[in-house]
Amino acid sequence: MQAIIVHAPHDLRIEEIPTAELAPHQLKVQIKAGGICGSDLHYYHHGGFGTVRIKQPMVLGHEVSGVVRAVGEAVQDIAAGTRIAVSPSHPCGVCRYCQEGKQNHCLDMRFYGSAMRMPHVQGAFRQEIVIERHQAHPVADHVSDGVAAMAEPLSVALHAVRRAGLLVGKRVLVTGCGPIGALVIIAARRAGAAEIVATDIAPKALEAARVVGADRIINVATEAEVLQSYAQGKGSFDVLFEVSGTERALRAGLETMRPGGVVVQVGLGGDVNFPANLLVAKELEWRGAFRFHEEFAMAVEMMNRRLVDVAPLITASFPYTQAVDAFNVAGDRSSQMKVQLAF
């Protein structure tokens, strides 16, 4: 079967690879849809990010959905023909962090399409894949393949919102409204946020933020003074989700925070000069949010029960045979939010 493999920056190939043998507790899955993530784009354009670099050919992709085509002999609770969202996360379950319930910090994590370890963990942008039973989450008939593939980024957003603590009645600022930022808006609203203000510099991203529920959108490239008005009286917001990964957005956001507020850092943009004086003077809490674990099942259940609508964030879909075109389009923030591949 065919897979989308990155060899070097801007060297993306569709190649034949074998399908693994099916073990007793595994499922053979036909992939139906896959979303192109920011990390996929970094591998494609730059060969990696930070210290993580491609050292060998790697199948990309970790936001996928599919259909079960065969089940291992020990699997009794799911049948061939079941449509599923596939969790790309495979923690070991035995290290000290897994035993503490912090599976997202597993010491032997195997996360699809990741060059963080050698050999690299091959991804899921392929026609067929063999997965562990626990990675399969059945989706309802009304959930499309594309929407099901959004379970993974929604899981990231749900984990970030859980890291913020209680949001009922809180005023929330989201800086950076790409797919994850927009999904944070959705998750924060479900968690009870009373007001959500979103900022970005891209009109397309801001419009998406408005569509999914932001009460106010601010283009900080053209109306930075509007955001600055929220800094009066020691600040307006109880919670900041910083999703852009930029130092400028973080500083501007901290200035609008009320004393005792919580900052959840979601975006990764490299090291920044952190304005510690604002953190100290306002007694803020700065928290990180990394991947997810149990939130994947939560994301699928919310989709199945129609508690969230992520469909407006899917802006394009390409046949996997046009992967290069899809990756080039996906990097255009002026016109796209989530670009997906159809297998």
C-alpha positions in Angstrom: 0.0 0.0 0.0 1.0 3.6 -0.5 2.2 6.1 2.1 3.3 9.7 2.2 7.0 9.8 3.2 9.2 12.8 3.9 12.9 12.4 3.1 14.2 15.9 3.5 12.8 19.5 3.3 10.5 19.7 0.4 11.1 16.1 -0.5 7.8 14.4 -0.1 7.1 11.2 -1.9 4.3 8.7 -2.3 5.9 5.3 -1.9 4.9 1.7 -1.5 5.4 0.2 2.0 4.3 -3.1 3.5 1.5 -3.5 6.0 2.5 -5.0 9.3 1.2 -8.5 10.3 -1.9 -8.4 12.5 -1.3 -9.5 16.1 -4.1 -10.9 18.4 -4.9 -7.5 20.1 -4.6 -5.4 17.1 -6.8 -4.0 14.3 -6.1 -3.5 10.6 -7.5 -0.1 9.6 -8.1 1.5 6.2 -7.3 5.2 6.6 -10.0 7.5 5.2 -9.0 11.1 6.1 -5.9 12.8 7.6 -5.3 16.4 8.7 -2.1 18.2 8.1 -0.7 19.5 11.4 1.8 22.2 12.1 4.4 19.6 13.0 3.9 17.9 9.6 4.5 21.3 7.9 7.7 21.8 9.9 9.0 18.4 8.8 8.0 19.2 5.2 9.4 22.8 5.0 12.3 22.6 7.4 13.1 19.0 8.1 12.1 19.3 11.7 11.8 21.8 14.5 14.2 22.8 17.2 16.5 19.9 17.9 14.1 17.4 16.4 15.3 16.6 12.9 14.5 14.0 10.2 17.4 11.5 10.2 15.7 8.8 8.1 12.6 8.6 5.7 9.4 9.0 7.8 5.7 8.5 7.1 4.0 11.7 8.2 0.6 12.2 9.8 -1.1 11.7 13.2 -4.6 13.2 12.7 -6.5 10.4 11.1 -9.7 8.4 10.9 -10.6 5.2 9.2 -12.5 2.0 9.0 -11.6 -1.3 10.7 -11.0 -4.0 8.0 -9.8 -6.9 10.2 -9.5 -7.6 13.9 -7.0 -9.7 15.8 -8.2 -13.0 17.3 -8.2 -11.7 20.8 -10.4 -8.6 20.0 -14.0 -9.1 21.0 -15.5 -5.7 21.4 -15.1 -4.1 17.9 -16.0 -5.5 14.5 -14.8 -5.1 11.0 -16.6 -2.3 9.3 -16.6 0.0 12.3 -15.7 3.6 11.6 -13.1 5.0 14.0 -11.0 8.0 15.0 -7.4 6.8 15.5 -5.4 8.0 18.5 -1.8 8.5 17.5 -0.6 8.2 21.0 0.8 4.9 22.2 2.3 5.3 25.8 4.1 2.3 27.3 1.8 2.0 30.3 4.6 0.8 32.6 7.0 3.7 33.2 6.6 5.9 36.3 4.7 8.6 34.5 2.2 6.2 33.0 1.7 4.7 36.4 1.1 8.2 37.8 -1.6 8.8 35.2 0.6 11.2 33.2 0.7 9.1 30.0 1.4 12.2 27.9 4.8 12.3 29.6 5.6 8.6 28.9 9.3 7.8 28.9 8.8 5.4 26.0 6.1 7.2 24.0 5.5 6.2 20.4 3.6 9.0 18.8 2.8 8.7 15.1 4.9 10.7 12.7 7.5 11.8 15.2 11.3 12.1 14.7 11.9 12.6 18.4 13.4 9.1 18.7 15.5 6.7 16.6 14.3 4.9 14.7 11.5 7.4 14.0 7.9 6.5 14.8 6.3 6.1 11.4 3.1 8.1 10.9 -0.4 7.3 9.6 -0.6 9.0 6.3 -1.0 5.7 4.5 -3.8 3.7 2.9 -3.7 1.0 5.6 -2.3 0.7 9.1 -2.2 -1.8 11.9 -3.0 -0.3 15.3 -3.6 -1.4 18.9 -7.2 -1.9 20.0 -6.9 0.9 22.6 -6.2 3.4 19.8 -9.5 2.9 18.1 -12.5 5.1 19.1 -15.8 4.4 17.2 -17.5 7.4 15.7 -21.3 7.9 15.1 -22.8 7.7 11.7 -23.3 11.4 11.5 -19.6 12.2 12.1 -17.8 12.5 8.7 -14.4 11.0 8.1 -12.9 14.5 8.0 -14.5 15.5 11.3 -13.4 12.3 12.9 -9.8 13.1 12.0 -10.2 16.3 14.0 -10.4 14.3 17.2 -6.6 14.6 17.7 -6.3 18.4 17.6 -9.5 18.8 19.6 -7.9 16.5 22.2 -4.9 19.0 22.4 -7.4 21.8 23.0 -9.3 19.9 25.6 -6.1 19.1 27.5 -5.1 22.8 27.4 -8.5 23.8 28.8 -8.3 21.3 31.6 -4.9 22.7 32.5 -6.5 26.1 33.1 -8.8 24.8 35.8 -12.3 26.0 36.4 -13.5 28.2 33.5 -17.2 28.7 34.5 -17.9 32.4 34.4 -14.4 33.4 33.5 -13.2 35.9 31.0 -10.8 34.3 28.5 -8.2 35.6 26.0 -7.0 33.3 23.2 -3.9 34.6 21.4 -3.3 32.8 18.1 -6.3 31.5 16.2 -5.0 28.7 13.9 -6.7 25.3 14.2 -5.6 24.7 17.8 -6.5 28.2 18.9 -10.0 27.9 17.3 -10.5 24.5 19.0 -9.4 26.0 22.3 -12.3 28.5 21.8 -14.7 25.7 21.3 -13.4 23.8 24.3 -13.4 26.9 26.6 -17.0 27.7 25.7 -18.1 24.1 26.5 -16.2 24.5 29.8 -18.3 27.5 30.7 -16.3 30.6 29.8 -18.5 33.7 30.0 -16.5 35.8 27.5 -13.9 34.8 25.0 -11.7 37.4 23.1 -9.4 36.1 20.3 -6.5 37.8 18.7 -4.4 37.0 15.6 -2.9 38.8 12.6 -4.5 36.8 9.9 -8.1 37.7 8.9 -8.9 34.1 7.9 -8.0 32.8 11.3 -9.9 35.6 13.1 -13.1 34.9 11.0 -12.8 31.2 12.0 -12.5 32.2 15.6 -15.7 34.3 15.3 -17.6 31.4 13.6 -16.7 28.9 16.3 -17.8 31.2 19.2 -15.4 34.0 20.1 -17.3 37.0 21.4 -14.8 39.4 20.0 -11.9 39.2 17.5 -9.0 41.6 17.4 -6.5 41.9 14.6 -3.4 43.0 16.6 -1.6 43.9 13.4 -4.1 46.7 12.7 -5.8 47.5 16.0 -3.4 46.6 18.8 -4.8 49.5 20.8 -8.1 47.6 21.2 -6.3 44.8 23.0 -4.3 47.3 25.1 -7.6 48.7 26.4 -8.1 45.5 28.3 -5.0 46.2 30.4 -6.7 49.1 32.3 -7.3 48.6 36.0 -4.7 45.9 36.3 -6.3 43.8 33.6 -9.5 42.2 32.4 -8.9 38.5 31.8 -8.9 35.6 34.2 -7.3 33.1 31.8 -4.9 33.4 28.8 -4.4 30.7 26.3 -1.3 31.6 24.4 -1.4 29.5 21.2 0.7 31.6 18.8 4.1 30.7 20.4 5.3 34.2 19.9 7.0 36.4 22.6 5.1 39.5 21.4 1.7 37.8 21.9 2.6 36.5 25.3 3.7 39.9 26.5 0.7 41.7 25.2 -1.6 39.0 26.7 0.1 39.2 30.1 -0.5 42.9 30.2 -4.3 42.3 30.0 -4.4 39.6 32.7 -6.0 40.3 36.1 -4.0 39.6 39.2 -4.1 35.9 40.2 -4.9 34.8 36.6 -3.8 31.7 34.8 -1.7 31.6 31.7 -1.8 28.3 29.7 1.1 28.1 27.2 0.0 26.0 24.2 1.9 27.4 21.3 5.6 26.4 20.7 7.7 28.9 18.9 11.1 28.4 20.5 12.7 30.2 23.5 11.3 33.6 24.4 12.3 36.4 26.8 9.7 36.0 29.5 8.5 39.2 31.2 8.9 37.9 34.7 8.1 41.3 36.2 4.5 40.9 35.0 4.2 37.4 36.3 5.5 38.5 39.7 3.6 41.8 40.1 0.3 40.2 39.1 0.9 36.9 40.9 0.1 35.0 37.7 0.4 31.2 37.2 2.1 30.1 33.9 1.3 26.5 33.0 2.3 24.4 30.0 0.0 22.1 28.1 1.5 19.1 26.3 -0.4 16.7 24.0 -3.2 14.7 25.7 -4.3 11.2 26.9 -7.8 10.6 28.1 -9.0 13.7 26.3 -9.0 11.8 23.0 -11.9 9.6 24.1 -13.6 12.8 25.4 -13.2 14.5 22.1 -14.8 11.6 20.2 -17.7 11.5 22.6 -18.3 15.2 22.3 -18.4 14.8 18.5 -20.7 11.7 18.7 -23.1 13.6 21.0 -23.1 16.7 18.8 -21.7 18.8 21.7 -19.1 20.5 19.4 -18.9 21.5 15.8 -15.5 21.4 14.3 -16.5 21.1 10.7 -16.2 24.9 9.9 -12.4 24.6 10.5 -11.9 22.1 7.7 -11.2 24.4 4.7 -9.8 22.0 2.1 -9.4 18.3 1.2 -7.0 16.8 -1.3 -6.6 13.3 -2.6 -3.5 11.8 -0.9 -1.9 11.5 -4.4 -1.8 15.3 -4.4 0.0 15.5 -1.1 2.6 18.0 -2.2 -0.1 20.4 -3.4 -1.9 19.9 -0.1 1.1 20.7 2.0 1.9 23.8 0.0 -1.7 25.0 0.4 -1.8 24.1 4.1 0.9 26.6 4.9 -1.1 29.5 3.6 -2.7 31.1 6.6 -4.4 33.8 4.5 -6.7 31.2 3.0 -6.7 28.0 5.0 -7.4 26.6 8.5 -7.3 22.8 8.4 -6.3 21.1 5.2 -6.9 17.4 5.0 -6.0 14.5 2.8 -8.5 11.9 1.6 -7.2 8.3 1.3 
